[in-house]
Amino acid sequence: MVVEIILGISLLITIYVIINLMLKLEKLETWIQNIEEEITQVQTDIIEIDDRGYFESDDEVGTKFSQITEIIKNIQTLRGEDATNDTTE
């Protein structure tokens, strides 16, 4: 009888912990997806502004282009997506 009560309480605690962690994970996934979308939009906007490639070929600004692309690839890797897709095209 005591063993069943202890197992029941342990089961309830375990269920609570799992649900709590699942909710936190979903929030984190949504946050990462939103950040990825914002960074991708920034990169798209920069490419539209720099339609002739003058800024991208510049040393300082070109470095920022590369960094934005790397950030997007890293986020895609974290999300389990194929990071080999070129997002600059």
TIMIMI-539733 format. One record per residue: x negated, y negated, z of N, C-alpha, C, O in turn; chain. Coordinates in nm, 2 decimals. Last residue first. Example, Ala and Ser with C-alpha at 12.3 -4.5 7.8 and 13.67 -1.06 7.14 Angstrom:
2
{r {-1.28; 0.22; 0.71}; {-1.37; 0.11; 0.71}; {-1.29; 0.00; 0.79}; {-1.34; -0.11; 0.80}; 'A'}
{r {-1.32; 0.57; 0.78}; {-1.23; 0.45; 0.78}; {-1.32; 0.33; 0.78}; {-1.42; 0.33; 0.85}; 'A'}
END
This chain:
89
{r {-2.07; -3.35; -5.23}; {-2.02; -3.36; -5.37}; {-1.88; -3.40; -5.37}; {-1.82; -3.41; -5.48}; 'A'}
{r {-2.15; -3.32; -4.97}; {-2.18; -3.45; -5.03}; {-2.13; -3.46; -5.17}; {-2.13; -3.56; -5.23}; 'A'}
{r {-2.12; -3.07; -4.86}; {-2.01; -3.17; -4.84}; {-2.03; -3.30; -4.91}; {-1.95; -3.39; -4.90}; 'A'}
{r {-2.18; -2.76; -4.97}; {-2.23; -2.89; -4.98}; {-2.12; -2.99; -4.97}; {-2.03; -3.00; -5.06}; 'A'}
{r {-2.18; -2.47; -4.77}; {-2.10; -2.56; -4.86}; {-2.16; -2.70; -4.86}; {-2.18; -2.75; -4.75}; 'A'}
{r {-2.31; -2.34; -4.58}; {-2.38; -2.36; -4.71}; {-2.30; -2.44; -4.80}; {-2.36; -2.48; -4.91}; 'A'}
{r {-2.18; -2.28; -4.35}; {-2.24; -2.41; -4.36}; {-2.32; -2.44; -4.49}; {-2.38; -2.54; -4.51}; 'A'}
{r {-1.89; -2.13; -4.30}; {-2.01; -2.12; -4.38}; {-2.06; -2.26; -4.40}; {-2.00; -2.34; -4.46}; 'A'}
{r {-1.79; -2.14; -3.95}; {-1.77; -2.15; -4.09}; {-1.90; -2.14; -4.17}; {-2.00; -2.15; -4.11}; 'A'}
{r {-1.80; -2.14; -3.68}; {-1.81; -2.01; -3.74}; {-1.78; -2.02; -3.89}; {-1.75; -1.92; -3.95}; 'A'}
{r {-1.83; -2.38; -3.55}; {-1.70; -2.33; -3.57}; {-1.69; -2.20; -3.64}; {-1.58; -2.14; -3.65}; 'A'}
{r {-2.11; -2.41; -3.57}; {-2.05; -2.39; -3.43}; {-1.91; -2.33; -3.45}; {-1.86; -2.25; -3.37}; 'A'}
{r {-2.12; -2.47; -3.84}; {-2.18; -2.34; -3.79}; {-2.13; -2.31; -3.65}; {-2.10; -2.19; -3.62}; 'A'}
{r {-2.00; -2.71; -3.84}; {-1.94; -2.60; -3.92}; {-1.99; -2.47; -3.87}; {-1.92; -2.37; -3.86}; 'A'}
{r {-2.18; -2.86; -3.70}; {-2.05; -2.84; -3.64}; {-1.98; -2.72; -3.71}; {-1.91; -2.64; -3.65}; 'A'}
{r {-2.40; -2.85; -3.87}; {-2.41; -2.79; -3.74}; {-2.27; -2.76; -3.68}; {-2.25; -2.66; -3.61}; 'A'}
{r {-2.30; -2.99; -4.09}; {-2.34; -2.85; -4.11}; {-2.35; -2.78; -3.97}; {-2.30; -2.66; -3.96}; 'A'}
{r {-2.27; -3.24; -3.98}; {-2.15; -3.17; -4.03}; {-2.18; -3.02; -4.04}; {-2.10; -2.94; -4.01}; 'A'}
{r {-2.53; -3.30; -3.92}; {-2.44; -3.29; -3.81}; {-2.31; -3.21; -3.86}; {-2.26; -3.13; -3.78}; 'A'}
{r {-2.64; -3.31; -4.18}; {-2.69; -3.21; -4.09}; {-2.59; -3.19; -3.97}; {-2.56; -3.08; -3.93}; 'A'}
{r {-2.51; -3.54; -4.28}; {-2.49; -3.41; -4.34}; {-2.53; -3.30; -4.25}; {-2.46; -3.19; -4.24}; 'A'}
{r {-2.62; -3.73; -4.11}; {-2.47; -3.71; -4.11}; {-2.44; -3.57; -4.17}; {-2.36; -3.50; -4.12}; 'A'}
{r {-2.89; -3.72; -4.18}; {-2.85; -3.68; -4.05}; {-2.70; -3.65; -4.04}; {-2.66; -3.56; -3.97}; 'A'}
{r {-2.88; -3.81; -4.45}; {-2.92; -3.67; -4.42}; {-2.88; -3.63; -4.28}; {-2.84; -3.51; -4.26}; 'A'}
{r {-2.80; -4.07; -4.40}; {-2.72; -3.98; -4.49}; {-2.75; -3.84; -4.45}; {-2.66; -3.76; -4.44}; 'A'}
{r {-3.02; -4.17; -4.25}; {-2.88; -4.16; -4.19}; {-2.79; -4.07; -4.27}; {-2.71; -3.99; -4.21}; 'A'}
{r {-3.21; -4.17; -4.45}; {-3.23; -4.08; -4.34}; {-3.09; -4.06; -4.26}; {-3.06; -3.95; -4.22}; 'A'}
{r {-3.12; -4.37; -4.62}; {-3.12; -4.23; -4.66}; {-3.13; -4.13; -4.55}; {-3.08; -4.02; -4.56}; 'A'}
{r {-3.18; -4.59; -4.46}; {-3.04; -4.55; -4.48}; {-3.03; -4.41; -4.53}; {-2.93; -4.34; -4.49}; 'A'}
{r {-3.47; -4.58; -4.48}; {-3.40; -4.58; -4.36}; {-3.25; -4.54; -4.37}; {-3.20; -4.46; -4.29}; 'A'}
{r {-3.52; -4.55; -4.77}; {-3.58; -4.46; -4.67}; {-3.50; -4.46; -4.54}; {-3.46; -4.35; -4.49}; 'A'}
{r {-3.27; -4.52; -5.03}; {-3.35; -4.60; -4.94}; {-3.40; -4.52; -4.82}; {-3.33; -4.43; -4.78}; 'A'}
{r {-3.09; -4.36; -5.15}; {-3.23; -4.34; -5.19}; {-3.32; -4.43; -5.10}; {-3.45; -4.40; -5.10}; 'A'}
{r {-2.85; -4.45; -5.04}; {-2.90; -4.32; -5.01}; {-3.04; -4.29; -5.05}; {-3.11; -4.22; -4.98}; 'A'}
{r {-2.83; -4.71; -5.16}; {-2.86; -4.69; -5.01}; {-2.91; -4.55; -4.98}; {-3.00; -4.54; -4.89}; 'A'}
{r {-2.79; -4.64; -5.43}; {-2.90; -4.73; -5.39}; {-2.94; -4.71; -5.24}; {-3.05; -4.71; -5.20}; 'A'}
{r {-2.59; -4.49; -5.54}; {-2.70; -4.42; -5.48}; {-2.81; -4.51; -5.43}; {-2.92; -4.46; -5.40}; 'A'}
{r {-2.36; -4.59; -5.65}; {-2.47; -4.59; -5.74}; {-2.59; -4.52; -5.67}; {-2.69; -4.50; -5.74}; 'A'}
{r {-2.17; -4.59; -5.44}; {-2.15; -4.51; -5.56}; {-2.26; -4.50; -5.65}; {-2.27; -4.41; -5.73}; 'A'}
{r {-2.15; -4.64; -5.15}; {-2.28; -4.63; -5.22}; {-2.26; -4.55; -5.35}; {-2.33; -4.45; -5.36}; 'A'}
{r {-1.89; -4.62; -5.08}; {-1.95; -4.75; -5.08}; {-2.07; -4.75; -5.16}; {-2.10; -4.84; -5.24}; 'A'}
{r {-1.86; -4.34; -5.10}; {-1.78; -4.42; -5.18}; {-1.84; -4.56; -5.19}; {-1.84; -4.62; -5.30}; 'A'}
{r {-2.04; -4.26; -4.90}; {-2.07; -4.22; -5.04}; {-1.99; -4.31; -5.13}; {-2.04; -4.34; -5.24}; 'A'}
{r {-1.90; -4.36; -4.68}; {-2.04; -4.42; -4.71}; {-2.07; -4.38; -4.86}; {-2.13; -4.46; -4.93}; 'A'}
{r {-1.67; -4.21; -4.68}; {-1.66; -4.35; -4.70}; {-1.80; -4.41; -4.74}; {-1.80; -4.50; -4.82}; 'A'}
{r {-1.78; -3.95; -4.63}; {-1.71; -3.98; -4.76}; {-1.70; -4.13; -4.79}; {-1.72; -4.18; -4.90}; 'A'}
{r {-1.89; -3.99; -4.38}; {-1.98; -3.96; -4.49}; {-1.91; -3.99; -4.62}; {-1.97; -4.04; -4.71}; 'A'}
{r {-1.65; -4.04; -4.24}; {-1.75; -4.14; -4.24}; {-1.85; -4.12; -4.36}; {-1.88; -4.21; -4.43}; 'A'}
{r {-1.52; -3.79; -4.28}; {-1.46; -3.91; -4.33}; {-1.56; -4.03; -4.34}; {-1.56; -4.10; -4.44}; 'A'}
{r {-1.70; -3.63; -4.13}; {-1.68; -3.61; -4.27}; {-1.62; -3.73; -4.34}; {-1.66; -3.77; -4.45}; 'A'}
{r {-1.65; -3.74; -3.88}; {-1.78; -3.75; -3.93}; {-1.78; -3.73; -4.09}; {-1.84; -3.80; -4.16}; 'A'}
{r {-1.38; -3.67; -3.84}; {-1.42; -3.81; -3.84}; {-1.55; -3.83; -3.91}; {-1.57; -3.93; -3.98}; 'A'}
{r {-1.39; -3.39; -3.86}; {-1.31; -3.46; -3.95}; {-1.35; -3.61; -3.96}; {-1.36; -3.67; -4.07}; 'A'}
{r {-1.55; -3.34; -3.63}; {-1.59; -3.30; -3.76}; {-1.52; -3.38; -3.87}; {-1.58; -3.42; -3.97}; 'A'}
{r {-1.37; -3.44; -3.43}; {-1.50; -3.50; -3.45}; {-1.56; -3.47; -3.59}; {-1.61; -3.55; -3.66}; 'A'}
{r {-1.16; -3.25; -3.46}; {-1.14; -3.39; -3.48}; {-1.27; -3.47; -3.50}; {-1.28; -3.56; -3.59}; 'A'}
{r {-1.30; -3.01; -3.39}; {-1.24; -3.03; -3.52}; {-1.21; -3.17; -3.55}; {-1.24; -3.22; -3.67}; 'A'}
{r {-1.36; -3.07; -3.12}; {-1.47; -3.05; -3.22}; {-1.42; -3.06; -3.36}; {-1.48; -3.12; -3.45}; 'A'}
{r {-1.10; -3.08; -3.02}; {-1.19; -3.20; -3.01}; {-1.30; -3.18; -3.11}; {-1.33; -3.28; -3.18}; 'A'}
{r {-1.01; -2.82; -3.06}; {-0.94; -2.94; -3.12}; {-1.03; -3.06; -3.12}; {-1.03; -3.13; -3.22}; 'A'}
{r {-1.18; -2.68; -2.89}; {-1.18; -2.66; -3.04}; {-1.11; -2.77; -3.11}; {-1.16; -2.81; -3.22}; 'A'}
{r {-1.11; -2.79; -2.64}; {-1.25; -2.81; -2.70}; {-1.25; -2.79; -2.85}; {-1.31; -2.86; -2.92}; 'A'}
{r {-0.85; -2.69; -2.62}; {-0.87; -2.84; -2.62}; {-1.01; -2.87; -2.68}; {-1.03; -2.96; -2.76}; 'A'}
{r {-0.90; -2.42; -2.62}; {-0.82; -2.48; -2.73}; {-0.84; -2.63; -2.74}; {-0.85; -2.68; -2.84}; 'A'}
{r {-1.04; -2.40; -2.38}; {-1.11; -2.36; -2.50}; {-1.03; -2.42; -2.62}; {-1.10; -2.47; -2.72}; 'A'}
{r {-0.85; -2.46; -2.19}; {-0.96; -2.55; -2.21}; {-1.04; -2.52; -2.34}; {-1.08; -2.62; -2.40}; 'A'}
{r {-0.67; -2.24; -2.23}; {-0.63; -2.38; -2.26}; {-0.74; -2.48; -2.27}; {-0.74; -2.56; -2.36}; 'A'}
{r {-0.84; -2.03; -2.15}; {-0.79; -2.04; -2.29}; {-0.74; -2.18; -2.32}; {-0.77; -2.23; -2.43}; 'A'}
{r {-0.88; -2.09; -1.88}; {-0.99; -2.10; -1.97}; {-0.95; -2.10; -2.12}; {-1.01; -2.17; -2.20}; 'A'}
{r {-0.61; -2.05; -1.79}; {-0.68; -2.18; -1.77}; {-0.80; -2.19; -1.87}; {-0.81; -2.30; -1.93}; 'A'}
{r {-0.58; -1.78; -1.85}; {-0.49; -1.88; -1.92}; {-0.56; -2.02; -1.91}; {-0.56; -2.09; -2.00}; 'A'}
{r {-0.78; -1.67; -1.68}; {-0.78; -1.64; -1.83}; {-0.70; -1.75; -1.90}; {-0.74; -1.81; -2.00}; 'A'}
{r {-0.69; -1.74; -1.43}; {-0.82; -1.79; -1.48}; {-0.83; -1.77; -1.63}; {-0.88; -1.86; -1.69}; 'A'}
{r {-0.44; -1.61; -1.41}; {-0.45; -1.76; -1.40}; {-0.58; -1.81; -1.46}; {-0.58; -1.91; -1.54}; 'A'}
{r {-0.52; -1.34; -1.43}; {-0.44; -1.40; -1.53}; {-0.44; -1.55; -1.53}; {-0.45; -1.61; -1.64}; 'A'}
{r {-0.67; -1.33; -1.19}; {-0.74; -1.30; -1.32}; {-0.65; -1.36; -1.43}; {-0.71; -1.43; -1.52}; 'A'}
{r {-0.47; -1.36; -1.00}; {-0.58; -1.46; -1.01}; {-0.65; -1.45; -1.14}; {-0.68; -1.55; -1.20}; 'A'}
{r {-0.31; -1.14; -1.06}; {-0.26; -1.27; -1.07}; {-0.36; -1.38; -1.08}; {-0.36; -1.47; -1.17}; 'A'}
{r {-0.50; -0.93; -0.99}; {-0.44; -0.94; -1.13}; {-0.38; -1.08; -1.15}; {-0.41; -1.14; -1.26}; 'A'}
{r {-0.53; -0.98; -0.72}; {-0.65; -0.99; -0.81}; {-0.60; -1.00; -0.95}; {-0.66; -1.08; -1.03}; 'A'}
{r {-0.28; -0.91; -0.63}; {-0.33; -1.05; -0.61}; {-0.45; -1.07; -0.71}; {-0.46; -1.18; -0.77}; 'A'}
{r {-0.27; -0.64; -0.70}; {-0.17; -0.73; -0.75}; {-0.22; -0.88; -0.74}; {-0.21; -0.95; -0.84}; 'A'}
{r {-0.48; -0.54; -0.55}; {-0.49; -0.53; -0.69}; {-0.39; -0.63; -0.76}; {-0.42; -0.69; -0.86}; 'A'}
{r {-0.37; -0.59; -0.29}; {-0.50; -0.65; -0.33}; {-0.52; -0.65; -0.48}; {-0.56; -0.75; -0.54}; 'A'}
{r {-0.15; -0.42; -0.31}; {-0.13; -0.57; -0.28}; {-0.26; -0.64; -0.33}; {-0.25; -0.75; -0.39}; 'A'}
{r {-0.26; -0.17; -0.34}; {-0.17; -0.22; -0.44}; {-0.16; -0.38; -0.43}; {-0.15; -0.45; -0.53}; 'A'}
{r {-0.40; -0.15; -0.10}; {-0.47; -0.15; -0.22}; {-0.39; -0.21; -0.33}; {-0.44; -0.28; -0.41}; 'A'}
{r {-0.19; -0.13; 0.08}; {-0.28; -0.24; 0.09}; {-0.36; -0.26; -0.04}; {-0.38; -0.37; -0.09}; 'A'}
{r {-0.08; 0.12; 0.00}; {0.00; 0.00; 0.00}; {-0.09; -0.13; 0.00}; {-0.06; -0.22; -0.07}; 'A'}
END
